[in-house]
Amino acid sequence: MKENREEKRRRLIEQSKETVSEAYSSLDHPIMQAINTYKEIEKVRGIIYERMEEWYGIYFPELKNVGQEAYARIITSMKNPEDMTGESMKEILGENGTVIYDSIRGSTTRPKLGDKEYSALKDLADSEKNLSALQKALDSYMEESVKKALPNISYLIDHKIAAELLAKAGSIDRLASFPASTIQLLGAEKALFKHLKFGSKPPKYGVLYKLPQISAASKKQKGRLARVYATKISIASRADAYTKRFIADKLKEQLDKAVERIMKRGD
C-alpha cells in the first residue's frame, strides 16, 4: 500500500528519532564532550595562571614558573612571608621549596598585599584549584570510557589523544572509515587548508604530534612515525567500530618494532 504524504512524513520523523537516539546512546558523544570540555578548561587554566603570576608576582617574584597547581596552593596559604614555613613550602614545591622560601624571607624591600587585594587573589587561586580538580575528574572519566569504547585504539595511544581523534572525526564509525593518511592529519586542518590554498608546506601530522614518541623525535622521524601510528590506529579503529575483536596486542607489537626501526635509522 502506497504511503500518503503525511504517513511518509511521520515515518521519516520516527526514523530520524531512532537514528539520533542510537547515536547518543553510545559512548561517542559523552567522550567527545568530555575531551572538548577538558581542552577548554586547559585554556582557561592557562589564562588564570598567567594572571596569577603577573599579579602575585609583584609581591613574590621568586615564585616564577613553579606550575599552576603549586602557585594556587601557595597563594591560598601565604599573604605574607611569615604565613609560610620552610617545611610547608617544601611540601608544595619539593626540594627547591626551601631555597625559594629562604629567598622570600631574605627580601626586605617587598611591597605589602592589602586584605581586599589578597582576598581577590585568593578567589582566583581557588578557581584554579577547582578547575584542576574538575579536569582530573574528566580525565578519570575519559580514561575509563575510552578504554571501554575504543579498547584497541586506547591500547596503542594515550586515552586523551584517542578521545581527541574521536572528537575530530565525529564518531567511531566515521573514524573507522578514514584512511590512515586522513587520521595522520586529524587536527591539522588549518595547516592543510593553508597548503591547499597558498601552496605552503603540507602538514605531516595533527593530533598525533602529542604522542611523546613523535614530539621528541627528529624532524624527519616525526613524519615517518606519524604514518606508522596512523596506519595502526586505522586498523584498530575498524576493530573497535565493526568486528569488536581485540587485536591491539598484535598491533602494538608490530608498532613497537616499526618505531624501533625508524629510530635506529636516525635522520
Secondary structure by P-SEA (a helix, b strand, c coil): ccccaaaaaaaaaaaaaaaaaaaaacaaaaaaaaaaaaaaaaaaaaaaaaaaaaaacccccccccccaaaaaaaaacccccccccaaaaaaacccaaaaaaaaaaaccbbbbbcaaaaaaaaaaaaaaaaaaaaaaaaaaaaaaaaaaacaaaaaaccaaaaaaaaaaaccaaaaaaccaaaaaaccaaaaaaaaaacccccccccccccccccccccaaaaaaaaaaaaaaaaaaaaaaccccccaaaaaaaaaaaaaaaaaaacc
